[in-house]
Each structure stands twice: as structure tokens, then as C-alpha cells.
Amino acid sequence: MKSIWKKIFIIGLLSSISTAWAVEDKLVLENCHLGEIRSQVQCGKLQVPENYNKPAGATININFAVLPAIDNSEYKAPLMFLAGGPGQAAVELATMLNQVFREVRKTRDIILVDQRGTGKSSALTCEFLDEDDVYRVLPDQMDIQEVKDCVGQFKGDVTQFNTENAIRDFDVIRSILGHEKINIYGGSYGTRAGLAYMRMFPESLESVVLDSVGPIEVPIGLFGQSGARSFDLLVKNCKSNESCNKAFPNVESEFQAVKNRLAKEPVSIAIQHPRLGTPTEFVLDSAKFTGNLRFQLYSMEGRSMVPLVIHQAYLGNYQPLIGLIARNEGEQLVYVGLLFNIVCNEDVPQVSSALKLADANNNFDGAGTHLAWDMICPYFPQYRPSADFYQQVTADIPTLILSGNLDPVTPPSNGDFSDKTLPNSHHIIVENASHTVAISTCAKDIINEFLTKKDPEALDESCLEDIPQETFMTSVNGIQ
């Protein structure tokens, strides 16, 4: 179980004080190299208050990086990336983001900030020796004492590692880097952070991109209905695809059969650990089966393999599923301490029993996405955000909203909430895309156009029509 603190599938976002703290002697900025980016970039650390209401108290260092504009002959306000999760470290994504936003970087700096509690910004992590338990332990066998031990390892006042303080950190960095205004891109939970930025510091923002929205009206963690919707669309698209329908005509019924079989009796499979190379026992039950399939629904590549994995599991061959898990084994998807710290305090308290029952009423994984929150949240330190945190955001800032129609966690209906309350927004729904649209589609080019025009209604969206329909792998050889 201990490896849940290393990696988890999401089953599964005082302006005067902020500005006053931005003094030069608390900043370290130097040239560096990040990841596979060939050109030299800048790496920085900024000392900020742990608690902004106690500026003379304890401090923490916020890690950030600046990918300088290739052509800076004409100043353009930079783009700051707000990472997802909650719990992703933006600087760790530098290589990928440099590629995704290469057109943006031609004329603008890109600012990456490790949100407090992630990366090199006082990460909320636990040190355990066991790292192969993801292949052995079932979700319902989590050890509460290990949860307590993990929380006990966190350093500092964990209640200060919240969304609003993260936004204060971001705005201090904006200011100390000398930018009157910036543009922001938020993906997934980063949209929640982006909305908070719009509410707290609207004067600091030139424009906003919200990709795969987590609006304040929809608590993070209720993914039952959205996951079922995404899976239903996959089944529908498989039936519409001649080769997929021919290979897997009964994909939905086979899924239910495997799920029911594993619910009655989990299976144990002897495998070679993909990272350690040692013999290990892979224990699979219904929750682990649906949880790993849910993770594949996030990307078009992952979705393409789901019917094949289901069919092979129905035949008793779980190796394709194990292969999918192995692809992600060992990756630091999110810093789980921050994920639970934020969701358990900012979202779970907003979830009523009626909302949980409604969300669990689905044919995909029922209440499976609630399990981790129910078990772990009671053992995290409690805080509550400000009263303003849950207010609808109405800032008059040019805002581009992107949604993938196939998204299993932030469906297009989420984007509608923000589109209704923001007076200068435009919501684009990409039919054949899943989570975080810009990362894998031409929407990144639309973003670059938007950053220049600042008019969300005057964009060339024609490239989205060329995104192909879902395709599916129909054999272990990869033939589609």
C-alpha cells in the first residue's frame, strides 16, 4: 500500500501582503538547463511566507523556471503554466511544455512554478521502502496507520499548503520578475487555480486559458458519472468503427462480466516486476480493474487499447492490462500529499451524501472514485479556504475555455459553468479529444492566436475539424 504515496491514479485546482513580500534579497535566479531542452533557461527560487498572514514567521522556498522567448525583440506578456492534479510540479513538465507551447515561446517567456507542496517547493512526500505494492495490494487493504505515518512526515504547517496561498506565490513571482500582467494557462486542476487567480488578482492577468475545467461548482473527486459517460462514448465509438466492432462486438457486456468476476474473486498472477525485474504477485480485483481502465480514458492513445484489454481479460488473459499499468509504473504523476491536502479540505467538505449517491449510480465503477477520499481524508490536518473561495468567478478578462468531449473527469458540462459566469469567454468543445485538449491537439495553435488577439470569439478553429475519430487497437500486434 505504501506506494500509493509515490503514485496514484485519480479515482481519478491579501494582494497587498503578496506584493510587499516581493523583495530582491529573497530571489535567486540563475541560468540552467532543464530536461531535454537544448537551450539555456533560467531557474529560480523565491523565499515566501509559509503563512501570508504571518509575514515575519516561517518561510518556504518556491521553485520556478523561466523558458525565455526565442525572439524577445518585442516585449510580450509571458504565459504562466498552472499545473494540474492537484499535485503536479510544473518545472518537472518543462520538456513536454516546451514542445507543446513552442509557438508561444517564439515570442513569449513561459513561466513554470512548482506549486507549494510539489517538486522543489517543499513537497509533501513520504519516504517508504516498499515501492512495488501497486502490483500486490488491493485498494480496500490500505493501512490507516501508514496514512497517519505519512501525514506525520510532512514538514511545516500543512494547512498553509492550499490553493489560495499558491496563487499568492504565483503573483509574487509575476511581480518580482517585473511583469505588470501575465497570461495564464491552466489545465485540469490548474483551471481551478486559474479561476482563483482571476478572482484574487484580476489586475495581474491579460488573458486566461482554461483547459479541461474544474469549476468551483463541481467538487473534485466525484468522477463516477463523468467516467461512465466517457466509457459509454468509447463503447459507442467502438461500435461505429468497423474494425473495432468486428473484433469486439460485445465489449460492454464483456466489461461487466470481467468486473463481476473479479468482484466475486480477485485473481493473483505471478509476473516479473517491470521496474525491479523481480518476481512479484499481481493481485487484481474489480476496483483495480476499473481504476486502471479509467486512467486509460484520459488520453486518446490509452482509450485506443481499452476494448482489446477488456476482451483479453474476458478470455482470462490479463497481460495486456498489466502492460498498461507497467507503462506508468514508477512515474511521479502527482505529489499525493498535496493532492489529498487540497481535495480533502477544499472539495470533499462540499460533497453531500446525496451528491455521492448520485455520482455512484453508474455502470462503470460505482462509488470506486470515492474510496480513497473516504479512507484518507479523515486523517489529514483540516483547514478551510476563505469565504470568497466558493464564489462564482465573474472577472472581465478575455478567457478561452477548452473541453474534450471524451474527457472522463472534466466533461464539457464543467466548462459550461465557467462560460456562463465569465463575461468575456468562449467555450470550445473538441469532439474527438479527451483530457487537457491543448496537450495533444492543434488547440495549442488556437491558444497562440488567442494570446495575440485577446478576443476569444475571433479565432480560427478550423483545424479542429481535422482531428480524426477514435481508432482502436484490435490485436496484440497493434493492428487497427
C-alpha positions as CSV (number, residue, x, y, z in Angstrom):
1,M,0.0,0.0,0.0
2,K,2.9,2.4,0.8
3,S,3.4,3.1,-2.9
4,I,0.1,4.9,-3.0
5,W,2.1,7.9,-1.6
6,K,4.5,7.7,-4.6
7,K,1.9,7.4,-7.3
8,I,-1.9,7.3,-7.5
9,F,-4.4,7.1,-10.2
10,I,-7.1,9.6,-9.7
11,I,-10.1,7.6,-8.8
12,G,-9.1,10.0,-10.6
13,L,-7.5,23.2,-8.8
14,L,-4.0,39.6,0.6
15,S,-2.8,41.1,-2.6
16,S,-1.1,43.9,-0.6
17,I,0.8,41.3,1.5
18,S,1.8,39.4,-1.6
19,T,3.3,42.4,-3.3
20,A,5.0,43.7,-0.2
21,W,6.9,40.4,0.1
22,A,8.5,40.6,-3.3
23,V,11.9,41.9,-2.4
24,E,15.1,41.2,-4.3
25,D,17.1,39.6,-1.5
26,K,14.7,36.7,-1.4
27,L,15.1,35.8,-5.0
28,V,17.7,33.5,-6.6
29,L,17.7,33.4,-10.4
30,E,20.4,31.7,-12.5
31,N,21.0,30.2,-15.9
32,C,20.4,26.4,-16.1
33,H,19.4,23.5,-18.3
34,L,16.1,21.6,-17.8
35,G,15.3,18.1,-19.1
36,E,15.8,17.7,-22.8
37,I,15.5,21.4,-23.6
38,R,18.7,22.2,-25.5
39,S,18.7,26.0,-25.0
40,Q,19.7,27.6,-21.7
41,V,16.8,28.6,-19.5
42,Q,16.5,30.2,-16.1
43,C,15.9,28.5,-12.8
44,G,14.8,30.4,-9.7
45,K,13.9,30.1,-6.1
46,L,11.9,32.7,-4.1
47,Q,11.5,32.8,-0.4
48,V,7.9,33.5,0.7
49,P,6.0,33.3,3.9
50,E,4.6,29.9,4.8
51,N,1.6,31.8,6.1
52,Y,0.9,35.2,4.4
53,N,-0.9,36.4,7.5
54,K,2.3,36.0,9.4
55,P,4.9,37.6,7.0
56,A,7.6,37.6,9.8
57,G,7.1,33.9,10.5
58,A,8.3,30.7,8.9
59,T,9.2,30.8,5.2
60,I,9.4,28.3,2.4
61,N,11.2,28.4,-1.0
62,I,9.1,28.3,-4.2
63,N,10.9,26.7,-7.1
64,F,10.3,28.1,-10.6
65,A,11.7,28.3,-14.1
66,V,11.5,30.7,-17.0
67,L,11.8,29.4,-20.6
68,P,12.9,32.7,-22.3
69,A,11.3,33.8,-25.5
70,I,13.3,32.8,-28.6
71,D,12.8,36.3,-30.0
72,N,12.4,38.9,-27.3
73,S,13.0,41.9,-29.5
74,E,9.4,43.0,-28.8
75,Y,8.1,42.5,-25.3
76,K,5.0,40.4,-25.0
77,A,3.5,39.4,-21.6
78,P,4.6,35.9,-20.7
79,L,2.5,32.8,-20.3
80,M,2.4,31.2,-16.9
81,F,1.5,27.5,-16.7
82,L,-0.7,26.3,-13.8
83,A,-0.2,22.6,-13.3
84,G,-2.9,20.0,-12.7
85,G,-3.5,17.3,-10.1
86,P,-3.7,19.0,-7.7
87,G,-0.1,17.9,-7.1
88,Q,1.8,18.2,-10.4
89,A,5.1,20.1,-10.4
90,A,5.2,22.4,-13.3
91,V,9.0,22.5,-13.6
92,E,9.1,18.7,-13.9
93,L,7.0,19.1,-17.1
94,A,9.3,21.6,-18.7
95,T,10.4,19.3,-21.6
96,M,6.8,18.5,-22.6
97,L,5.6,22.0,-22.2
98,N,8.5,23.4,-24.2
99,Q,7.3,21.2,-27.1
100,V,3.5,21.9,-26.7
101,F,3.9,25.7,-26.5
102,R,6.8,26.0,-28.9
103,E,4.9,28.6,-31.0
104,V,4.1,30.6,-27.9
105,R,7.7,30.5,-26.8
106,K,8.9,32.0,-30.1
107,T,7.8,35.4,-28.8
108,R,6.9,35.0,-25.1
109,D,8.6,33.8,-21.9
110,I,6.9,30.8,-20.4
111,I,6.9,30.7,-16.6
112,L,6.7,27.4,-14.7
113,V,6.1,27.3,-11.0
114,D,6.2,24.3,-8.7
115,Q,3.1,24.8,-6.6
116,R,3.9,24.8,-2.9
117,G,3.8,21.1,-1.8
118,T,5.2,19.8,-5.1
119,G,8.6,19.4,-6.8
120,K,11.3,21.5,-5.1
121,S,8.7,23.7,-3.4
122,S,8.6,21.9,0.0
123,A,7.0,18.8,-1.5
124,L,4.5,16.9,0.7
125,T,6.1,13.5,0.4
126,C,6.6,10.4,2.4
127,E,9.7,8.1,2.4
128,F,8.8,4.4,2.4
129,L,10.9,1.5,1.4
130,D,8.1,-0.6,-0.3
131,E,7.5,0.6,-3.8
132,D,6.1,-2.4,-5.6
133,D,2.8,-2.7,-3.7
134,V,0.8,-1.3,-6.6
135,Y,1.1,-4.9,-8.0
136,R,0.1,-6.7,-4.8
137,V,-2.3,-4.8,-2.6
138,L,-5.9,-4.1,-3.2
139,P,-7.5,-0.7,-2.6
140,D,-9.6,-1.9,0.3
141,Q,-6.5,-3.2,2.1
142,M,-4.9,0.2,2.7
143,D,-3.4,0.5,6.2
144,I,-4.7,3.5,8.1
145,Q,-1.6,3.6,10.3
146,E,0.5,4.1,7.2
147,V,-1.7,7.0,6.2
148,K,-1.1,8.5,9.7
149,D,2.7,7.8,9.4
150,C,2.8,9.5,6.0
151,V,1.0,12.7,7.2
152,G,3.3,12.7,10.2
153,Q,6.3,13.1,7.8
154,F,5.1,16.3,6.3
155,K,7.1,19.3,7.3
156,G,5.7,22.7,8.2
157,D,2.2,23.9,8.6
158,V,0.3,21.7,6.1
159,T,-2.8,23.8,6.4
160,Q,-1.0,26.6,4.6
161,F,-0.4,24.4,1.5
162,N,-3.7,25.5,-0.1
163,T,-4.9,26.9,-3.4
164,E,-5.2,30.5,-2.3
165,N,-1.6,30.6,-0.9
166,A,-0.4,29.0,-4.1
167,I,-1.9,31.9,-6.1
168,R,-0.3,34.4,-3.8
169,D,3.0,32.7,-4.6
170,F,2.4,32.8,-8.3
171,D,1.6,36.5,-8.2
172,V,4.6,37.3,-6.2
173,I,6.8,35.6,-8.8
174,R,4.9,37.6,-11.5
175,S,5.8,40.8,-9.7
176,I,9.4,40.1,-8.9
177,L,10.1,39.1,-12.5
178,G,9.0,42.5,-13.5
179,H,5.7,41.8,-15.3
180,E,2.8,44.1,-14.8
181,K,0.5,41.5,-16.4
182,I,0.8,37.9,-17.5
183,N,-1.3,35.4,-19.4
184,I,-2.1,32.1,-17.7
185,Y,-2.9,28.6,-19.0
186,G,-4.4,26.2,-16.5
187,G,-5.1,22.5,-17.3
188,S,-7.4,20.3,-15.2
189,Y,-6.9,21.4,-11.5
190,G,-4.8,24.2,-13.0
191,T,-8.2,25.7,-14.2
192,R,-9.4,25.8,-10.6
193,A,-6.2,27.5,-9.7
194,G,-6.7,29.8,-12.7
195,L,-10.2,30.8,-11.6
196,A,-8.8,31.5,-8.1
197,Y,-6.2,33.8,-9.7
198,M,-8.9,35.6,-11.7
199,R,-10.8,36.2,-8.5
200,M,-7.8,37.2,-6.3
201,F,-5.7,39.2,-8.7
202,P,-7.7,40.1,-11.8
203,E,-5.5,43.2,-12.4
204,S,-2.5,40.9,-12.9
205,L,-4.0,39.0,-15.8
206,E,-4.0,39.9,-19.5
207,S,-5.8,36.7,-20.7
208,V,-6.7,33.3,-19.4
209,V,-6.9,29.8,-21.0
210,L,-8.9,27.2,-19.0
211,D,-8.3,23.7,-20.5
212,S,-10.5,20.8,-19.0
213,V,-12.3,22.9,-16.4
214,G,-12.6,22.0,-12.7
215,P,-15.1,24.7,-11.7
216,I,-15.7,25.6,-8.1
217,E,-19.3,24.5,-8.6
218,V,-18.2,20.9,-9.2
219,P,-16.2,19.3,-6.3
220,I,-13.1,17.4,-7.3
221,G,-13.4,13.7,-6.6
222,L,-16.9,13.0,-7.9
223,F,-15.8,11.2,-11.1
224,G,-18.3,8.3,-11.2
225,Q,-20.8,9.8,-13.6
226,S,-18.1,11.5,-15.8
227,G,-16.1,8.3,-16.0
228,A,-19.2,6.3,-17.0
229,R,-20.1,8.9,-19.7
230,S,-16.6,8.7,-21.1
231,F,-16.7,4.9,-21.2
232,D,-20.1,4.9,-22.8
233,L,-18.8,7.1,-25.5
234,L,-15.9,4.8,-26.1
235,V,-18.3,1.8,-26.4
236,K,-20.4,3.8,-28.9
237,N,-17.4,4.8,-30.9
238,C,-16.1,1.2,-31.0
239,K,-19.5,0.1,-32.4
240,S,-19.2,2.8,-35.0
241,N,-15.7,1.7,-36.0
242,E,-15.9,-1.2,-38.4
243,S,-12.7,-3.0,-37.3
244,C,-13.4,-2.4,-33.6
245,N,-17.0,-3.6,-33.8
246,K,-15.9,-6.7,-35.8
247,A,-13.2,-7.6,-33.2
248,F,-15.1,-6.7,-30.1
249,P,-18.9,-6.8,-30.8
250,N,-19.7,-7.3,-27.1
251,V,-17.2,-5.0,-25.4
252,E,-19.7,-3.6,-22.9
253,S,-21.1,-6.9,-21.8
254,E,-17.6,-8.4,-21.6
255,F,-16.5,-5.5,-19.4
256,Q,-19.4,-6.1,-17.0
257,A,-18.6,-9.9,-16.9
258,V,-15.0,-9.3,-16.0
259,K,-15.9,-6.7,-13.4
260,N,-18.4,-9.1,-11.8
261,R,-16.0,-12.0,-11.9
262,L,-13.3,-10.0,-10.1
263,A,-15.7,-8.6,-7.6
264,K,-16.5,-12.2,-6.5
265,E,-12.9,-13.5,-6.6
266,P,-9.8,-11.4,-7.2
267,V,-7.0,-13.1,-9.2
268,S,-3.4,-13.4,-8.3
269,I,-0.9,-13.5,-11.1
270,A,2.9,-14.2,-10.9
271,I,4.7,-11.6,-13.0
272,Q,8.2,-10.0,-13.4
273,H,8.1,-6.6,-11.8
274,P,8.6,-4.2,-14.8
275,R,11.0,-1.9,-13.0
276,L,12.7,-4.1,-10.4
277,G,12.9,-7.2,-12.6
278,T,12.0,-9.4,-9.6
279,P,9.2,-11.9,-9.3
280,T,6.1,-10.3,-7.7
281,E,2.5,-11.1,-7.3
282,F,-0.1,-9.0,-9.2
283,V,-3.4,-9.0,-7.3
284,L,-6.4,-7.8,-9.4
285,D,-9.9,-7.1,-8.1
286,S,-12.8,-5.2,-9.6
287,A,-11.7,-1.8,-8.2
288,K,-8.2,-2.1,-9.6
289,F,-9.5,-3.3,-12.9
290,T,-11.9,-0.3,-13.4
291,G,-9.4,2.1,-11.8
292,N,-6.7,1.3,-14.3
293,L,-9.2,1.4,-17.2
294,R,-10.4,4.8,-16.0
295,F,-6.8,6.1,-16.2
296,Q,-6.6,5.0,-19.9
297,L,-9.7,7.1,-20.7
298,Y,-7.6,10.3,-20.1
299,S,-5.8,10.0,-23.4
300,M,-6.7,9.0,-26.9
301,E,-3.7,6.6,-27.0
302,G,-4.9,4.9,-23.8
303,R,-8.5,4.8,-25.0
304,S,-7.5,3.0,-28.2
305,M,-6.3,0.0,-26.2
306,V,-9.3,-0.4,-23.8
307,P,-11.5,-2.7,-25.9
308,L,-8.6,-5.0,-26.5
309,V,-7.7,-5.1,-22.8
310,I,-11.3,-5.8,-21.8
311,H,-11.6,-8.6,-24.4
312,Q,-8.4,-10.3,-23.4
313,A,-9.3,-10.0,-19.7
314,Y,-12.7,-11.6,-20.5
315,L,-10.7,-14.5,-22.1
316,G,-8.7,-14.8,-18.9
317,N,-5.5,-13.1,-20.2
318,Y,-4.6,-10.1,-18.0
319,Q,-1.2,-9.5,-19.5
320,P,-2.4,-6.6,-21.7
321,L,-3.8,-4.8,-18.6
322,I,-0.6,-5.5,-16.7
323,G,1.3,-4.0,-19.6
324,L,-0.7,-0.8,-19.4
325,I,0.0,-0.5,-15.7
326,A,3.7,-1.1,-16.3
327,R,3.8,1.8,-18.8
328,N,3.1,4.2,-15.9
329,E,4.8,2.3,-13.0
330,G,7.3,4.4,-11.2
331,E,6.2,7.7,-12.7
332,Q,5.6,10.6,-10.3
333,L,2.1,11.6,-11.6
334,V,1.3,13.9,-8.7
335,Y,2.6,14.7,-5.3
336,V,-0.1,12.8,-3.5
337,G,0.3,14.6,-0.2
338,L,-0.7,17.9,-1.7
339,L,-3.5,16.2,-3.7
340,F,-5.2,14.9,-0.6
341,N,-4.4,18.0,1.4
342,I,-6.3,20.2,-1.1
343,V,-9.1,18.0,-2.1
344,C,-9.8,16.8,1.4
345,N,-10.2,20.3,2.6
346,E,-11.4,22.4,-0.3
347,D,-13.7,19.9,-2.1
348,V,-14.7,16.9,0.0
349,P,-16.5,19.1,2.6
350,Q,-18.7,20.4,-0.2
351,V,-19.9,16.8,-1.1
352,S,-23.2,15.9,0.4
353,S,-24.5,12.3,0.8
354,A,-27.0,13.0,-2.0
355,L,-24.2,14.0,-4.3
356,K,-22.2,10.9,-3.5
357,L,-25.2,8.6,-4.1
358,A,-26.0,10.3,-7.4
359,D,-22.4,10.1,-8.6
360,A,-22.1,6.4,-7.6
361,N,-25.2,5.5,-9.6
362,N,-23.4,4.4,-12.7
363,N,-22.5,1.2,-14.5
364,F,-18.8,1.8,-14.8
365,D,-17.2,1.7,-11.4
366,G,-20.0,2.8,-9.0
367,A,-18.5,4.5,-6.0
368,G,-15.0,3.5,-6.8
369,T,-13.7,7.0,-7.2
370,H,-14.8,7.9,-3.6
371,L,-12.8,5.2,-1.8
372,A,-9.5,7.0,-1.4
373,W,-11.2,10.2,-0.2
374,D,-13.4,8.3,2.3
375,M,-10.5,6.4,3.8
376,I,-7.7,9.0,3.8
377,C,-9.3,12.4,4.3
378,P,-10.2,11.9,8.0
379,Y,-6.5,11.7,8.8
380,F,-5.4,14.9,7.1
381,P,-5.0,18.2,9.0
382,Q,-8.1,20.3,8.5
383,Y,-8.3,23.9,7.1
384,R,-11.0,25.7,5.2
385,P,-10.5,28.3,2.4
386,S,-11.8,31.8,2.6
387,A,-15.5,32.5,2.3
388,D,-14.8,34.0,-1.1
389,F,-13.3,30.8,-2.4
390,Y,-16.6,29.2,-3.4
391,Q,-18.0,32.3,-5.1
392,Q,-18.6,32.2,-8.8
393,V,-15.8,34.0,-10.8
394,T,-17.0,36.9,-12.9
395,A,-13.8,38.7,-13.8
396,D,-14.0,40.5,-17.1
397,I,-10.8,39.0,-18.6
398,P,-10.5,37.5,-22.1
399,T,-10.9,33.8,-21.4
400,L,-10.7,30.8,-23.7
401,I,-12.3,27.6,-22.4
402,L,-11.4,24.2,-23.9
403,S,-13.1,20.9,-23.2
404,G,-12.6,17.4,-24.7
405,N,-15.9,15.7,-25.3
406,L,-14.5,12.3,-24.3
407,D,-13.0,13.5,-21.0
408,P,-13.6,11.1,-18.1
409,V,-13.0,13.7,-15.3
410,T,-13.8,17.2,-16.6
411,P,-16.6,16.8,-19.1
412,P,-17.8,19.7,-21.3
413,S,-20.6,20.5,-18.8
414,N,-17.9,21.6,-16.4
415,G,-16.7,24.2,-18.9
416,D,-20.3,25.5,-19.2
417,F,-20.3,26.6,-15.6
418,S,-17.4,29.0,-16.2
419,D,-18.6,30.1,-19.6
420,K,-21.9,31.2,-18.0
421,T,-20.3,33.4,-15.3
422,L,-17.3,34.9,-17.2
423,P,-18.5,37.9,-19.3
424,N,-15.7,37.7,-21.9
425,S,-15.3,33.9,-22.6
426,H,-15.7,31.4,-25.4
427,H,-16.1,27.7,-24.8
428,I,-14.7,25.3,-27.5
429,I,-15.7,21.6,-27.2
430,V,-13.4,19.3,-29.1
431,E,-15.4,16.3,-30.2
432,N,-12.6,13.8,-30.6
433,A,-10.4,14.7,-27.7
434,S,-10.1,13.7,-24.1
435,H,-8.4,15.4,-21.1
436,T,-6.3,18.5,-21.5
437,V,-7.1,19.3,-25.1
438,A,-4.1,21.5,-25.9
439,I,-1.5,18.8,-25.0
440,S,-2.5,16.6,-27.9
441,T,-4.3,18.6,-30.5
442,C,-4.0,21.7,-32.6
443,A,-5.8,23.7,-29.9
444,K,-2.3,24.8,-28.8
445,D,-2.1,26.8,-32.1
446,I,-5.5,28.3,-31.3
447,I,-4.1,29.3,-27.9
448,N,-1.2,31.1,-29.5
449,E,-3.6,33.0,-31.7
450,F,-5.7,33.9,-28.7
451,L,-2.8,35.2,-26.8
452,T,-2.2,37.7,-29.6
453,K,-5.8,38.7,-30.4
454,K,-7.2,38.6,-26.9
455,D,-10.6,38.0,-28.5
456,P,-11.9,34.5,-27.7
457,E,-14.7,34.9,-30.3
458,A,-12.4,35.7,-33.2
459,L,-10.3,32.6,-33.5
460,D,-9.7,30.2,-36.4
461,E,-11.0,26.9,-35.1
462,S,-11.0,25.1,-38.4
463,C,-8.1,22.7,-37.6
464,L,-10.2,21.0,-35.0
465,E,-12.4,19.6,-37.8
466,D,-9.4,17.6,-39.0
467,I,-9.0,15.7,-35.7
468,P,-9.8,12.0,-36.6
469,Q,-12.5,9.9,-34.9
470,E,-11.3,7.4,-32.3
471,T,-9.4,4.4,-33.6
472,F,-8.8,1.2,-31.7
473,M,-6.1,-1.4,-31.4
474,T,-7.8,-4.7,-32.4
475,S,-4.9,-7.2,-31.7
476,V,-1.9,-7.6,-29.5
477,N,0.1,-6.8,-32.7
478,G,-1.4,-3.3,-32.7
479,I,-3.4,-3.6,-35.9
480,Q,-6.2,-1.1,-36.1
